[in-house]
């Protein structure tokens, strides 16, 4: 499977608001998920969003290092439907912003609604690193980078 190239600033696709994936298109995206997962591990990242590889669609992956069940997580059209008042600050990096580490405040706990890799609706709670990575990746889908925070 090919390793994709990860775009870095000031690439314009990183700054666009990505469009929702149509449920009928999800099965066709499987090769893209697999390439993104391989690309993310190859670059030593914990997550990767589609705009980072030049696809402005609402798709993000979180690697097993960042998930509570230690499995890769594919999120399509993810949305935060509930969040804690509490925010936690921690340092983040981003494959698209090389060499920068930045302290970013994120909601401590979130409830996410999304579609999984098969297009099935999912709804779950996330906290700790998992919640942080999901919020970072959703920012990418809205064209927001850690240097904006
Ligand atoms: Co990033």
Boltz pocket constraint, residues with backbone or C-beta under 6 A from the ligand:
constraints:
  - pocket:
      binder: B
      contacts: [[A, 47], [A, 93], [A, 94], [A, 95], [A, 96], [A, 136], [A, 140]]
      max_distance: 6.0
